[in-house]
Amino acid sequence: MEERIGEALVRIGAMIPEQVDQVLKLQQDGDKRLFGEIAIEQGFINDKAIRAYLDSRK
């Protein structure tokens, strides 16, 4: 099973589980944006975290 972005961001230390839960709740409540878009807008992650996430998938 492929690791989900929220799980990966927690694994690399870019987010904490409570932040992932907040993003998922917004999506469940109807926010159609991608996980990363919401997380950036909420101030949980930045471009550096996204690069670290992408590097962790190589």
Beta strands, then each sheet from edge to edge (+ up, - down):
end
